[in-house]
Structure formats: C-alpha cells, structure tokens
Amino acid sequence: VILILTKYYHTDMGKVLESSLWRSSDFGTLYTKLNLQPGIATVIDNFYICSTNKKKVCGIKNHFCSAESSSHNDRDQSLFISTDEGATFQKQPITFFVETLLFHPKEEDKVLAYTKEGKVRLEDSAF
C-alpha cells in the first residue's frame, strides 16, 4: 500500500486551505482519494506509519475552525487512526496541538505526541 498526502497552500493567505490523502493498493497504478469525514473538508497536517506494524497509520488534524479565531477552544484537533493500512479511519479528538507524533517503540497501541511547548504526551490511541 502507498499513501500520499497532498496539500493546497495559498501563498497570499499563508496557510494550507485543503489537503488530500491518497491510497494505492496496486503499487501506484491507481490512487483513491480518501474521505476521512464524509461531507466535511478535513485538513490533515501530517500522517505517521507505525514502524513495528505498517498496518497502523495515524493522521493529524491541527487547525483553526474559523479564520478569525485563534483561541485554543476554537481549534479542531484530532487524530485519524487506521489499523488496516489506511483503508478506513476512526476520528479521535485530542485536547492539545501536536507538533510531532511517534508510535511508542515497544507498545504499538500507544503514541508519543510532542507539543509546541516541548511537552511529551503519551496517548492510548484506540488501536
């Protein structure tokens, strides 16, 4: 399986307006655009693949719900978790802004999330 994340960056606004996660299960001959939340445009900032179990994939959504808002409460922050190489995803809301995410090196059902403040969070990731 091949997963590719594409982003549309608007230079005048200085931010990513949309992103798409594409999946191929035939070595890149055909790609399918994944719809993580039907009916809702979802901007995925990044995605990570578990090094000990390649079927586990985690996408991160960290962005403001509205262009005018900048408070912590107006952020829509979520992990999108897959256990089947990105064929399906489950949304899991989180309460912090993820800078970097790593799967736990020994417990693949947990992720280590690093925040912009330099804090480390250990999350049970519903895998």
Steps between C-alpha positions, in 0.01 A plus 500: 500500500617851416365808679561856375399825670452802273436856618369816336694792648359848435800734491301823549325361809815323621331175591386162374138521387446135419676168496434158352616158607534257209530120526619242249485126556636406154857636524401849383305420183174643634442733796180558696440826685408416858204672663578511872184688597219473243353841422773690687818643349781368721849650497751234602829652611702181499474125527716237661544127448586266787849359447421171676161444332461664158121448506471770766479855366422820686408833338501830689260790459609821680328809371267784585130451437464856372744747348415768760549279803827425671399381847582149618127415531434579134753250370387174348774254594469131428687182428374283216593142578514204263586138572456379140765693303276803453196318357287643784560763767346579836503855635627556855477857637801625696539798731844623396689619193733229363837612366638149441361153560681170544367155560626363830809286425376200704124547537356553151155586638641818654634815340741761631390851406730799528340844542633840391563574867749212509276271704468129434161330525439126504164415350318167478405518137197268473687267263 
